[in-house]
Every structure is written in C-alpha cells, then in structure tokens.
Amino acid sequence: MYLMNLKSYINLYVLLGRGIASQEENRAFGLVHVTLKQKPTAQLLAWQAEHLSKLEDPKVSDSFVSYLSMVSRVLFVIAFFAGLLSGMALLSYNGHAPVNVIYFMAMVMALPLLTMCLSILSMFRMQAAEHSLVHFSPSFWMEKILSFLPSAFQEKLKTLEINPLIFNWIVLKRSQLIALAFSFGLLLALFGMVVTQDIAFAWSTTLEISPEGFAHFLEILSTPWHSLFPSAVPSVELVSQSQYFRLGEHLNPQMVANASGLGAWWKFLLLLTLFYALFLRLLLFLFAHFALGRAIQKSFLTLVGSRELLSEMNHSVISTHAIEREATFVTNQEGYTQVIHRLDSSYDVIHGWAMSSAKLEVLADSMQVLAPHSFEVGGTNSLQRDHEIIELSHGEVLFFVKAWEPPTLDFVDYIEALIENVEKVVIFPIGTVDNNYSIEEKMIDVWERKIVQINAPKVWLKR
C-alpha cells in the first residue's frame, strides 16, 4: 500500500523534473506492476516509491512539509493563547457589573459561523491561482515567513510549484485548524473562569428585544442539544431575570434578588462553544482534509510528465516483427546461411548477454514474444551460474545481444555449451531503445562473421 500525501506529490514532481528513469526502465516497471495498470494514480505512487532513494537528503518534500508543520504549530499556539486571553477578557467579572453573554456568544457562535460561511464560499473557487478569499485567512501569510528562513532553504523551495488547487486547500485546512485552536482557548477560558469565580451573567443590548423574544432566539440556537441537555437551554424566567439595564453603576433590583441563579448561563455558553465553535469547525476541518487528499490525487495526473510516464509504463517500446512463424529460411550467399527475418510468437527460453531480467522483459514485450523463462547470462554472472542456466534451458532459445558490443570468446564458449542442451538458438543483435532497437548493417555483419566461425546448425541469426 503506497501512501498518497503532499510528500509523495512533491517527490513525484521532483523525480519527473529530473528524468531519472529511461523508457526501458519505465516499461519494465509497468510490466512488474501490471496489476496497477487500471489505477494510474496508484501506479504513479508506486513508481515514485521505487525511485525515492535517488533523491538526495534532505528531500525537498521533507523540507516543505517540515516548514508547513513548523508554521502551523506557531500559528496554532498563537491562536490558542489569543482565544484564551480573549475568553478571559470577555468573562472577566469585577463584582459590580455582570458579564454580558452577548459578547461571548458573538465570539463563539456569530464569528465562527461567519468565517465558516466564507470558507464554504471559497471552496467554489479553489481552482483559481489568485483566490481572493484565501487572503483573509491567517494561514495564507505563513508563506511570508519564508523571508526569515535561511537562504539555502529558500533556494531549495524557490523552484517548487504547487498546484493552486492543492495550495488553496492547504490554506483552507490550516485556517480551520487555527480557528479550532482559538476556540479551544475560549473553551478553556470559560472553564477556568467558571471554576475559579462566581460569575454573574446577564444580557444587555440597545436593540428593542423583549425577554420572551430573546429566549425564543436562544431556544433556536439550542436546537442541536435541546433534547439531550434541556438544562443548558436558558428559560424565559432566567432570560427575564438576567436582562441588564445599565443606568450609571446601579443594577436592576430584580437582578440583585436573583443573583444566585445568574450563573446558570454557563451551561448554555459551554454547549454553544462546543457545537458552533468546535463541532461544526471540526466537520469543516475534516472535509478540508479529505478534499486536500482528493486535490492531491487529481494533481498527480496533471503534473508535467506524468501522462508521458504512464504511457511509457503501459505501452510497449516498439513492435517490429510479424506474428506469424517464419515459413522458409532466407539464405545469404555471401555470409551466414541460417538467417531469419521474423521472430516466432513464442520461445521456450529467452537469454540476454549481460542484460538484466527487467530489460529482457521489456524486450520480449516490445518484440511481442512470449517465453515462460528469461535469464541474464554472461556479464557479471559466475561460470557456475551460467552452467546452471544452460541446464535449465531447453527447446528453442531466443538470445538477445548488444549489437554494438562485438562477440567475445566467452560468448562463443557459452553458445557452444548451450547448443549441447537445446534444439535451436536464435541470436538477435539489438540497438539502443533510443533508436527503437534498430542497428546499422555493419554491426550485424560483425556478428554474422563471428557466428560463421561457430559453424553450428542449431545457431540462427535474426537480421
């Protein structure tokens, strides 16, 4: 299971920009991970994980994500203490004038709803590179902190281009996290002030609102928890008793008479904070989190070079031969007489002289040849290993060799040992993948003259 996140997106971006794998290597990877062919994003993730070790440490992705985390932690702490101090100021009780609950309600209900509405509106323009609503977010300014970071770090991130869709969702997600921190601060301030002080709550406004009307409004706000916590819904009686008319420094005599019950407001304020400032914000944060993941997934396929990479992994490098079996031998009167111009559709074994198994798979796929087994021989193989492969070989063998490397005595010795154990060997000199495996005539002539010296009826040459 490959993890899809911002790090893997940046790693893929860097790897594609460097072109660290050849077309043959990409096709070999596609053949090994053929089950991912119908899942392009998963295929890109697997390719990124395969080549991750080729990036130097510290990786750009690690630096960028570390930077985001650092700034987020700083802003989280700042927002938390801002909420804590704001809550303490709003709930500060001097023993003379009561604490106006409307101020606290505005901070834990009206302000969160307003900012959440702005966040929801901003979601409709997430694709825009210059998203105006994003600039209202405190987390937008986290990129400005780059100017205070070491110059080496700035240079490393300067060339990194983040898809606007991803960047906007990052900002939105961080904004919700900062707002949650601020609300946690308010909640802690409420707990602390209620526990440590005997607060007299009241409500006061210059608007002409009757206690009954205000109580009805509070009942509507309390709908989410009305049935679960009825005691956290202010009654009409409590609202009426706690209405505060400030005339100089004198309090309403009715309020003074019912001072012991004015503290009951804290239950309503607690639930108001938990639902509007924390629960709804948490839902929006989770939505932004999953939306960011979707944005990263979509952006994988829009990275420059990703489509070309998928094409290289899922399509053969080249197909150069006919499917039908060669019916007659083509004789070259001036050179080797056992020459074929078309490959069969299948062979019993494939050998490759100093060619990896992955390369042999790509070659077989490119030539549309099937074989149950393929082996790398020669090169760095030990004599014992080559002997074991000869023992495992049988029937017809398709033998790939590099046309630009003249045949050596080791190769001739291997062929002479191989033909003792098989029925037929087809030697196929190939060029580089950049030239679609085609070769110059003079190269194959060199191989032809060498094979003539072997003088074995089981050895054939593919021209």
C-alpha positions in Angstrom: 0.0 0.0 0.0 1.5 3.3 -1.1 0.8 6.5 0.8 -0.6 9.4 -1.1 0.1 12.7 0.5 1.7 16.0 -0.1 5.2 14.5 0.3 4.6 11.9 -2.4 3.2 14.6 -4.7 6.3 16.7 -4.3 8.6 13.7 -4.6 6.9 12.8 -7.9 7.2 16.4 -9.1 10.9 16.4 -8.4 11.5 13.0 -9.9 9.6 13.8 -13.1 11.6 17.0 -13.5 14.9 15.1 -13.3 14.0 12.3 -15.7 15.8 9.7 -13.5 14.5 6.6 -15.4 14.8 5.6 -19.0 11.9 4.4 -21.2 13.1 0.8 -20.9 13.2 1.1 -17.1 9.7 2.6 -17.0 8.3 -0.1 -19.2 10.0 -2.8 -17.1 8.4 -1.2 -14.0 5.0 -1.3 -15.7 5.3 -5.0 -16.6 6.2 -5.8 -13.0 3.3 -3.8 -11.7 0.8 -4.7 -14.4 -2.0 -5.0 -11.8 -1.9 -1.3 -11.3 -2.4 -0.5 -15.0 -6.1 0.5 -14.4 -5.1 2.7 -11.4 -2.9 5.5 -12.8 -2.6 7.3 -9.5 -1.6 4.1 -7.7 0.9 3.4 -10.5 2.5 6.8 -10.2 2.7 6.4 -6.4 4.4 3.0 -6.8 6.9 4.5 -9.3 7.6 7.4 -7.0 8.3 5.0 -4.1 10.5 2.8 -6.3 12.8 5.8 -7.2 12.6 7.7 -3.9 16.1 6.6 -2.9 17.5 8.5 -5.9 16.7 11.9 -4.3 19.3 13.4 -2.0 18.6 14.1 1.7 17.1 16.2 3.0 14.4 15.9 0.3 12.5 18.9 -0.9 9.3 17.3 0.2 10.6 16.8 3.8 11.8 20.4 3.9 8.5 21.8 2.6 6.3 19.7 4.8 8.5 20.4 7.8 8.1 24.1 7.0 4.4 23.8 6.9 4.3 22.0 10.1 6.5 24.5 11.8 4.4 27.4 10.7 1.2 25.6 11.6 2.4 24.9 15.1 3.4 28.5 15.7 0.1 29.8 14.4 -1.8 27.1 16.4 -0.1 28.3 19.7 -0.6 31.9 18.9 -4.3 31.3 18.1 -4.8 29.2 21.2 -3.4 31.9 23.6 -5.3 34.6 21.7 -8.5 32.7 22.3 -7.6 32.1 25.9 -6.9 35.7 26.6 -10.0 36.9 24.7 -12.2 34.5 26.7 -10.7 35.7 30.0 -11.3 39.3 29.0 -14.9 38.7 27.9 -15.7 36.7 31.0 -13.8 39.0 33.4 -16.1 39.8 36.4 -15.3 42.7 38.7 -18.1 42.1 41.1 -20.1 45.2 40.1 -21.3 44.9 36.5 -22.4 41.5 35.3 -20.8 39.7 32.3 -22.7 40.3 29.1 -23.3 36.9 27.5 -23.9 38.5 24.1 -20.2 39.4 23.8 -19.2 35.8 24.4 -22.0 34.5 22.1 -20.7 36.7 19.3 -17.2 35.2 19.7 -18.2 31.5 19.9 -21.2 31.5 17.6 -21.5 34.5 15.3 -17.8 34.8 14.4 -17.3 31.0 13.7 -20.5 30.9 11.6 -19.3 34.0 9.6 -15.8 32.6 9.0 -17.2 29.1 8.1 -19.5 30.7 5.5 -16.5 32.5 4.0 -14.6 29.2 3.9 -17.5 27.4 2.2 -17.8 30.2 -0.3 -14.1 29.9 -1.0 -14.4 26.3 -1.9 -16.2 27.2 -5.1 -13.1 28.9 -6.4 -10.4 26.6 -5.3 -9.0 26.2 -8.8 -8.1 29.9 -9.1 -4.4 30.7 -8.7 -5.2 34.1 -7.2 -8.0 33.2 -4.8 -9.0 36.5 -3.1 -10.9 34.9 -0.2 -7.8 32.9 0.7 -6.0 36.2 1.6 -8.4 36.7 4.5 -7.0 33.5 6.1 -4.3 33.9 8.7 -2.6 30.8 7.4 -2.2 32.4 4.0 0.5 34.6 5.5 2.6 31.6 6.6 4.4 31.7 3.2 5.6 35.2 4.1 7.7 33.7 6.9 9.9 32.3 4.1 11.8 35.6 4.0 13.0 35.0 7.6 14.3 31.5 6.9 17.9 30.6 5.9 18.7 31.5 2.2 19.7 27.9 1.5 16.2 26.7 2.5 14.6 29.4 0.4 16.6 28.4 -2.7 15.6 24.8 -2.3 11.9 25.7 -2.3 12.0 28.5 -4.9 11.6 26.2 -7.9 8.8 24.2 -6.3 5.5 24.9 -8.0 2.4 23.7 -6.1 -0.8 23.3 -7.9 -3.1 26.2 -6.9 -5.9 23.7 -6.1 -3.6 22.0 -3.6 -2.2 25.3 -2.2 -5.7 26.7 -1.6 -6.9 23.6 0.1 -3.8 23.6 2.3 -4.6 27.2 3.3 -8.2 26.3 4.0 -7.3 23.3 6.1 -4.8 25.3 8.1 -7.3 28.0 8.6 -9.8 25.6 10.2 -7.0 24.2 12.4 -6.1 27.8 13.6 -9.8 28.5 14.2 -10.1 25.3 16.3 -7.1 26.4 18.4 -8.7 29.8 19.0 -12.0 28.1 20.0 -10.1 25.7 22.4 -8.7 28.7 24.0 -12.1 30.2 24.5 -13.4 26.9 25.9 -10.5 26.7 28.4 -11.1 30.3 29.4 -14.8 29.5 30.1 -13.9 26.5 32.2 -11.3 28.3 34.1 -13.4 31.4 34.8 -16.5 29.5 35.8 -14.5 27.2 38.2 -12.4 30.0 39.8 -15.0 32.8 40.0 -18.7 33.2 40.9 -19.7 35.0 37.7 -23.0 36.8 37.4 -24.1 36.5 33.7 -26.5 38.9 32.1 -27.6 40.2 28.7 -27.8 43.7 27.5 -28.4 45.4 24.1 -29.6 48.7 22.8 -31.9 46.9 20.4 -35.6 46.7 21.5 -35.7 42.9 22.2 -38.1 41.5 24.8 -37.0 38.8 27.2 -39.5 36.4 25.5 -38.1 37.2 22.0 -34.6 36.7 23.2 -35.5 33.4 25.0 -37.0 32.2 21.8 -33.9 33.0 19.8 -31.8 31.2 22.4 -34.1 28.2 22.1 -33.5 28.1 18.4 -29.7 28.2 18.9 -30.1 25.3 21.4 -31.9 23.0 19.0 -28.9 20.7 18.5 -28.7 19.8 22.2 -32.2 20.7 23.4 -33.4 17.1 23.9 -30.1 15.9 25.4 -29.3 18.7 27.8 -32.5 20.6 28.5 -30.9 22.3 31.5 -28.5 24.0 29.1 -31.3 25.9 27.4 -32.0 29.3 29.2 -35.6 29.5 30.3 -37.8 32.6 29.8 -37.6 33.2 33.5 -33.8 33.2 33.5 -33.6 35.5 30.5 -36.1 37.9 32.1 -34.2 37.9 35.4 -30.8 38.5 33.8 -31.7 41.3 31.5 -29.4 44.2 32.4 -30.1 47.9 32.0 -27.1 49.9 32.9 -28.0 53.3 34.5 -24.9 54.6 36.0 -23.5 52.0 38.3 -26.8 50.7 39.6 -28.2 47.3 38.9 -31.8 46.2 38.5 -33.1 45.2 42.0 -34.7 42.1 40.4 -31.3 41.0 39.2 -29.8 41.5 42.6 -32.5 39.5 44.2 -31.9 36.6 41.8 -28.1 36.8 41.6 -27.6 33.2 42.8 -29.3 31.9 39.6 -27.4 34.1 37.1 -24.5 31.7 36.9 -26.7 29.0 35.2 -25.9 30.7 31.9 -22.5 28.8 31.8 -24.1 25.6 30.7 -25.6 27.3 27.7 -22.4 29.0 26.8 -20.5 25.7 27.2 -22.7 23.9 24.7 -22.8 26.9 22.4 -19.0 26.8 22.3 -18.8 23.0 21.9 -21.3 22.9 19.0 -20.8 26.1 17.0 -17.2 26.9 17.6 -15.7 23.3 17.8 -18.0 20.7 16.4 -19.0 22.5 13.2 -15.5 23.7 12.7 -14.2 20.2 13.2 -16.6 18.9 10.5 -15.3 21.6 8.1 -11.7 20.7 9.0 -12.3 17.1 8.2 -13.9 18.0 4.9 -10.9 20.2 4.0 -8.6 17.3 5.0 -10.3 14.9 2.7 -10.7 17.5 -0.1 -7.0 18.2 0.1 -6.3 14.4 -0.4 -8.6 14.4 -3.4 -6.9 17.5 -4.8 -3.5 15.8 -4.4 -4.8 12.7 -6.2 -6.2 14.8 -9.1 -2.9 16.8 -9.3 -0.9 13.6 -9.7 -2.2 13.3 -13.2 -1.7 16.9 -14.1 2.0 17.1 -13.2 4.2 17.8 -16.2 5.5 14.4 -17.4 3.0 12.2 -15.6 1.0 11.3 -18.7 4.2 10.5 -20.6 5.4 8.4 -17.8 2.1 6.4 -17.7 2.4 5.9 -21.4 5.9 4.6 -21.1 4.9 2.2 -18.3 1.8 0.8 -20.1 2.8 0.7 -23.8 5.5 -1.4 -25.5 8.6 0.4 -26.5 8.4 -0.8 -30.1 6.9 -3.7 -32.1 8.9 -4.7 -35.2 8.0 -8.2 -36.3 5.2 -10.1 -37.7 3.2 -12.5 -35.6 3.2 -15.5 -38.0 6.0 -18.1 -37.8 8.8 -17.9 -40.4 7.9 -20.4 -43.1 11.1 -20.6 -45.1 14.8 -19.8 -44.5 16.4 -16.8 -46.1 19.8 -17.6 -47.4 22.6 -15.1 -47.6 25.1 -16.4 -50.2 27.9 -14.2 -49.1 27.7 -14.7 -45.4 25.9 -16.8 -42.8 23.2 -19.0 -44.4 21.0 -19.6 -41.4 19.2 -16.2 -41.2 15.7 -15.4 -40.3 13.9 -12.1 -40.7 10.8 -12.7 -38.5 10.6 -14.0 -34.9 8.2 -16.6 -33.8 5.5 -15.6 -31.4 6.9 -17.7 -28.6 10.1 -19.4 -27.5 10.9 -21.8 -24.7 13.6 -19.6 -23.1 14.9 -16.1 -23.5 18.6 -15.3 -22.8 20.3 -11.9 -22.7 24.0 -11.4 -22.7 24.8 -9.0 -19.9 21.2 -7.9 -19.9 19.1 -7.7 -16.7 15.8 -9.7 -16.3 13.9 -6.4 -16.3 15.4 -5.4 -19.7 14.7 -8.9 -21.1 11.0 -8.5 -20.1 10.8 -5.1 -21.9 12.5 -6.6 -25.0 10.1 -9.5 -25.1 7.2 -7.2 -24.6 8.5 -4.8 -27.3 9.0 -7.7 -29.8 5.7 -9.3 -28.9 7.4 -12.5 -27.9 6.3 -14.9 -25.2 8.5 -17.1 -23.1 8.0 -18.8 -19.8 11.6 -18.1 -18.6 14.2 -15.4 -19.2 17.8 -15.4 -17.9 20.6 -13.0 -17.7 23.9 -14.7 -18.8 27.4 -13.6 -19.1 28.4 -10.2 -17.8 28.8 -10.4 -14.0 27.5 -13.9 -13.8 29.7 -16.6 -12.5 30.6 -19.6 -14.6 28.7 -21.8 -12.2 25.6 -19.6 -12.6 25.8 -19.7 -16.4 26.2 -23.5 -16.3 23.0 -23.7 -14.1 21.1 -21.7 -16.7 22.3 -23.9 -19.5 21.0 -26.9 -17.6 17.6 -25.2 -17.2 17.3 -24.3 -20.9 15.6 -26.4 -23.5 13.8 -26.3 -26.8 14.2 -23.0 -28.8 16.1 -20.2 -27.2 15.9 -16.5 -28.3 19.2 -14.9 -27.4 19.4 -11.1 -27.2 22.8 -9.5 -27.6 24.0 -5.9 -27.8 24.9 -5.2 -31.4 27.4 -2.5 -30.6 29.5 -4.9 -28.5 31.5 -7.4 -30.6 31.2 -11.0 -29.6 33.8 -12.3 -27.2 35.4 -15.7 -26.7 33.3 -16.0 -23.5 30.2 -15.6 -25.6 31.3 -18.2 -28.2 32.1 -20.7 -25.4 28.7 -20.1 -23.9 26.9 -20.7 -27.2 28.9 -23.9 -27.8 27.9 -25.2 -24.4 24.3 -24.1 -24.8 23.7 -25.8 -28.1 24.5 -29.1 -26.5 21.4 -28.8 -24.4 18.8 -27.1 -26.7 17.3 -27.6 -30.1 17.8 -24.1 -31.6 19.4 -20.8 -30.7 18.3 -17.5 -32.4 20.8 -14.8 -31.9 19.2 -11.3 -32.1 21.5 -8.3 -32.0 19.7 -5.2 -30.9 20.4 -1.5 -30.7 19.5 1.0 -28.1 16.0 1.9 -27.1 16.6 5.5 -28.3 17.0 4.1 -31.8 14.0 1.7 -31.4 16.5 -1.2 -31.1 17.5 -0.8 -34.8 21.1 -1.3 -35.7 23.5 -0.5 -38.6 24.3 -3.1 -41.2 28.0 -3.1 -40.3 27.2 -4.1 -36.7 25.2 -7.2 -37.7 27.9 -8.1 -40.3 30.4 -8.3 -37.4 28.1 -10.8 -35.6 27.5 -12.7 -38.8 31.2 -13.3 -39.4 31.6 -14.5 -35.8 28.7 -16.9 -35.9 30.1 -18.4 -39.2 33.1 -19.4 -37.2 31.0 -21.3 -34.7 29.6 -23.4 -37.6 26.7 -24.9 -35.7 23.5 -25.9 -37.5 21.5 -25.1 -34.4 22.5 -21.4 -34.4 20.5 -18.9 -36.3 20.8 -15.1 -36.8 18.0 -12.6 -36.7 18.6 -9.8 -39.2 
